[in-house]
Amino acid sequence: MQAVFETEGHVRRDHQCENISMAGLFLRTDAPLPVGTRGRVLIVLECGEERLEVRAACLVSRVVEAGSGRSAGMGLQYLSLDPDSSLALYNVVKYQGGFNNHDQEKGK
């Protein structure tokens, strides 16, 4: 999924989102911002002809440097989500979650 991250005076576009949850996400970027940086993230979700937007105030909670097969990026923690964004995000997380490991082991 694509994301736009905005901080005061900076807009970073076309980042890839990973590990999306109801608490936050990991944003791949070659230029992560320092831990503690506050901003807003826009996640664009497209399913066929349907387009959903999730908007959240967030905080950079961790930074990962590239290396050993890892992508560089930053973890973002949501500080607030509006109700529509929260519902859209919940549905994406639920859909993307699929089977848990316990169910897969049992063949469910």
LINNOR-V986546 format. One record per helix or strand of 2 or more residues. SS is the DSSP state (H for helix, E for strand). FROM is the first residue (numbers start at 1). TO is the last residue. If there is no record, write none. Layout:
SS,FROM,TO  SS,FROM,TO
This chain:
E,2,7  E,10,18  E,24,28  E,38,47  E,50,64  E,73,81  H,83,97  H,101,105
